[in-house]
Amino acid sequence: MTIKKLAVVGIIVGAAATAVLPASATGWKVWKGLDETSPRAVLTDTDDRAGAVLVCDKSGKLSAILSLKAGNISDQLDMHATYKRGETATISTGQADPVETTVRYSPANNVIEIGAHTPAARIYNSVIRGEAVTVAVDHAEDVTTTLPEPDDTFKAFAKTCMTARAAASE
């Protein structure tokens, strides 16, 4: 095969591979089973960094799950992990002072569950600002990650949360 033919084949194969990838392969996706237009929970769809799940309750309060290692957070959450323990975590984003909070740490799947609104909101805001998130948890390695930028799925989630907060304050 000539170099010209190899280049054409390479371009076609590359284009085909790109077309097969889901549009959200490096962004956000709606939690399985939720309404795509007004999701109450979204999660990262990345394999190359630590991921996150953001949840908005009926009153607009946020909670989060954050991975402490690179990989697909869906796969990490699917692991059978019944043992969880309370730990203290320090969450830092951008130039803001770090916030300390109590989290539920699952050593088997390397995730923390953040039930308090303020630290979860820090993670949410880091997405909007494009800032890295650093988490230090007792008995686990520190992790720094930059979550995917807001896409249409994340924006639908943000709108859902904003609407819930507005309705709860009335």
DACORGI-V904376 format. One record per residue. N is the residue number from 0. RES is the residue in one letter. PHI is phi in degrees with one decimal (999 if undefined). Layout:
<<N:RES:PHI> <N:RES:PHI>>
This chain:
<<0:M:999> <1:T:-79.5> <2:I:-60.6> <3:K:-61.6> <4:K:-66.9> <5:L:-61.3> <6:A:-63.7> <7:V:-64.7> <8:V:-62.2> <9:G:-61.0> <10:I:-65.9> <11:I:-65.4> <12:V:-62.4> <13:G:-61.8> <14:A:-66.5> <15:A:-65.2> <16:A:-63.8> <17:T:-65.7> <18:A:-66.7> <19:V:-77.9> <20:L:-66.5> <21:P:-66.4> <22:A:-61.3> <23:S:-96.1> <24:A:-60.0> <25:T:-129.3> <26:G:-134.9> <27:W:-119.4> <28:K:-136.3> <29:V:-77.7> <30:W:-57.8> <31:K:-49.9> <32:G:91.3> <33:L:-92.9> <34:D:-64.8> <35:E:-65.9> <36:T:-86.3> <37:S:-142.9> <38:P:-73.2> <39:R:-99.6> <40:A:-148.2> <41:V:-132.0> <42:L:-141.7> <43:T:-70.4> <44:D:-123.9> <45:T:-132.8> <46:D:-113.5> <47:D:-93.9> <48:R:-156.2> <49:A:-65.7> <50:G:-111.3> <51:A:-149.7> <52:V:-121.3> <53:L:-117.3> <54:V:-127.8> <55:C:-121.1> <56:D:-83.0> <57:K:-64.0> <58:S:-96.8> <59:G:87.8> <60:K:-80.3> <61:L:-96.5> <62:S:-139.1> <63:A:-151.0> <64:I:-124.0> <65:L:-126.8> <66:S:-79.1> <67:L:-104.3> <68:K:-150.9> <69:A:-67.3> <70:G:141.6> <71:N:-71.9> <72:I:-65.6> <73:S:-60.4> <74:D:-64.8> <75:Q:-64.6> <76:L:-73.0> <77:D:-74.0> <78:M:-66.3> <79:H:-74.2> <80:A:-139.5> <81:T:-86.2> <82:Y:-86.9> <83:K:-137.5> <84:R:-139.5> <85:G:-74.8> <86:E:-140.4> <87:T:-95.4> <88:A:-125.9> <89:T:-113.1> <90:I:-114.7> <91:S:-121.8> <92:T:-141.7> <93:G:50.0> <94:Q:-92.7> <95:A:-68.9> <96:D:-62.6> <97:P:-61.0> <98:V:-115.1> <99:E:-102.6> <100:T:-150.8> <101:T:-91.1> <102:V:-127.0> <103:R:-99.4> <104:Y:-104.1> <105:S:-112.2> <106:P:-63.2> <107:A:-65.0> <108:N:-115.5> <109:N:53.3> <110:V:-131.8> <111:I:-120.1> <112:E:-106.6> <113:I:-110.4> <114:G:-89.7> <115:A:-81.0> <116:H:-62.8> <117:T:-60.0> <118:P:-67.1> <119:A:-65.8> <120:A:-65.3> <121:R:-60.2> <122:I:-66.6> <123:Y:-55.6> <124:N:-65.9> <125:S:-64.2> <126:V:-65.4> <127:I:-63.6> <128:R:-88.0> <129:G:70.4> <130:E:-96.3> <131:A:-73.8> <132:V:-113.8> <133:T:-117.5> <134:V:-124.5> <135:A:-116.3> <136:V:-123.9> <137:D:-55.9> <138:H:68.6> <139:A:-146.1> <140:E:-74.2> <141:D:-66.3> <142:V:-135.4> <143:T:-124.9> <144:T:-144.7> <145:T:-113.8> <146:L:-77.2> <147:P:-57.7> <148:E:-69.0> <149:P:-60.7> <150:D:-117.6> <151:D:-61.6> <152:T:-64.7> <153:F:-63.5> <154:K:-64.4> <155:A:-65.1> <156:F:-62.8> <157:A:-59.5> <158:K:-65.1> <159:T:-60.8> <160:C:-65.7> <161:M:-61.7> <162:T:-64.3> <163:A:-64.8> <164:R:-63.0> <165:A:-63.1> <166:A:-67.3> <167:A:-71.9> <168:S:-86.8> <169:E:-78.0>>
